[in-house]
Amino acid sequence: MPDLHALDGSRRMTTVEHVTISGDYNAGSDDAFQTVSEFWDCECGTDYQHRRVNQTTCSRCNTNEDEQPDSRLNELVYHNPTIEFEPKRIV
């Protein structure tokens, strides 16, 4: 996935991205992961993570955010090494 654009759509990088943990799966196992509510995954094989605030439908595979899962935090970190994600939990 190419680097995500800043929230205003510009090409400048966001240094800290505040995200909300929406799910905690397989806690305590080697397969544990968390999802975040600010991003969603489409059905595309590449460039599949989208910001909810910028894109609610993928223009390539035509999936809609309402029918797709939240993005995994570890995948966002992996695909965007120049962004520091700061997660918080929904209380």
C-alpha positions as CSV (number, residue, x, y, z in Angstrom):
1,M,0.0,0.0,0.0
2,P,1.4,3.4,-0.8
3,D,1.8,5.9,2.0
4,L,-1.6,7.2,3.1
5,H,-2.4,10.9,2.4
6,A,-2.9,13.4,5.2
7,L,-6.5,13.8,6.3
8,D,-6.9,16.9,4.2
9,G,-6.0,14.9,1.0
10,S,-2.6,16.4,0.6
11,R,0.6,14.4,0.0
12,R,2.3,15.6,3.2
13,M,2.8,12.9,5.7
14,T,0.9,12.6,9.0
15,T,3.5,11.9,11.7
16,V,1.0,10.6,14.3
17,E,-2.3,9.0,13.5
18,H,-4.7,8.6,16.4
19,V,-6.7,5.4,15.9
20,T,-9.4,3.7,17.9
21,I,-9.2,0.0,18.7
22,S,-12.5,-1.6,17.5
23,G,-11.6,-5.2,18.0
24,D,-9.2,-7.4,19.9
25,Y,-8.9,-10.9,18.4
26,N,-7.1,-14.1,19.5
27,A,-5.6,-12.3,22.6
28,G,-2.8,-14.2,24.2
29,S,-2.0,-16.2,21.0
30,D,0.6,-15.8,18.3
31,D,-2.2,-14.9,15.9
32,A,-3.5,-12.0,18.0
33,F,-4.4,-8.8,16.2
34,Q,-6.4,-5.6,16.7
35,T,-8.6,-3.7,14.3
36,V,-9.1,0.1,14.1
37,S,-12.4,1.9,13.3
38,E,-10.8,4.7,11.2
39,F,-9.8,2.4,8.4
40,W,-11.5,-0.3,6.4
41,D,-10.3,-3.1,4.0
42,C,-11.8,-3.6,0.6
43,E,-11.5,-6.8,-1.5
44,C,-8.5,-5.6,-3.6
45,G,-5.3,-7.6,-3.3
46,T,-3.2,-4.5,-3.0
47,D,-3.9,-1.0,-1.7
48,Y,-6.9,-2.4,0.2
49,Q,-6.8,-0.1,3.2
50,H,-8.9,3.0,3.1
51,R,-9.6,5.9,5.5
52,R,-13.3,6.1,6.3
53,V,-13.2,9.9,6.3
54,N,-11.9,9.9,2.7
55,Q,-13.4,6.9,1.0
56,T,-16.5,4.9,1.7
57,T,-16.5,2.9,-1.5
58,C,-13.5,1.4,-3.3
59,S,-13.4,2.7,-6.9
60,R,-11.6,-0.5,-8.1
61,C,-13.6,-3.4,-6.6
62,N,-16.8,-1.4,-5.7
63,T,-17.0,-2.6,-2.2
64,N,-18.6,-0.4,0.5
65,E,-17.2,0.3,3.9
66,D,-20.5,-0.8,5.6
67,E,-20.0,-4.4,4.2
68,Q,-16.2,-4.7,4.9
69,P,-14.1,-5.2,8.0
70,D,-12.1,-2.7,9.9
71,S,-8.4,-2.7,9.1
72,R,-5.9,-4.5,11.2
73,L,-3.5,-2.3,13.1
74,N,-0.5,-4.4,12.4
75,E,-1.1,-4.2,8.7
76,L,-1.4,-0.4,8.8
77,V,1.9,-0.2,10.7
78,Y,3.6,-2.6,8.2
79,H,2.4,-0.8,5.1
80,N,3.0,2.7,6.4
81,P,6.4,2.8,8.2
82,T,6.6,6.6,8.2
83,I,3.4,7.0,10.2
84,E,3.3,6.4,14.0
85,F,-0.1,5.0,15.0
86,E,-1.3,5.9,18.5
87,P,-4.1,3.5,19.4
88,K,-6.7,4.1,22.1
89,R,-9.5,1.8,23.2
90,I,-13.2,2.4,23.1
91,V,-14.4,2.7,26.7
